[in-house]
Amino acid sequence: MNLPARVGWIALVCLILGACATGGPKYSEVNKSVPTLAPGEARIYVYRIASVGLAVQPDVKLNGMVIGRAQPNGFFYVDRKPGTYEITTTTEVERKLSMTLEAGQIRFVRLGVSFGFFVGHVYPELVDNDIGMKEIRELSFTGT
């Protein structure tokens, strides 16, 4: 392959990877402006640290409603009333996580990536709060 063709391919790969990169302020910057929980509510942090499958960024749904996207190196959060909730992601298959929230509770859901037949599968998993807090510290805020 000649030099101009190589440069073209490298530029194309950089463009594609750049489009998949997560931007936005880091957790340490956003944390200062995150409101405290309203009385009687709970918070769910959803995040993805895996860089595997950069282009696979399915919607994340909470009880069927889209709450964000599974963006690599990104996080977002939602506040909800106590109750039972189901977080789902769908690529080739739907992956689910069920959880119960209590008032004042904070939960962390990590979005992992596994290989699928055609595309990667993004699956939600509940993690311990200490682990979740440690893992989101360097991630970018992708919420609204």
Buried (B, 14 or more C-beta within 10 A) or exposed (E): EEEEEEEEEEEEEEEEEEEBEBEBEBBEEBEEEBEEBEEEBBBBBBBBBBEEBBEBBBBBBBEEEEBBBBBBBBBBBBBBEBEEBEBBBBBEEEBEBEBEBEEEBBBBBBBBBEEBEEEBBBBBEBBEEEEBBEBBEEBBBBBE
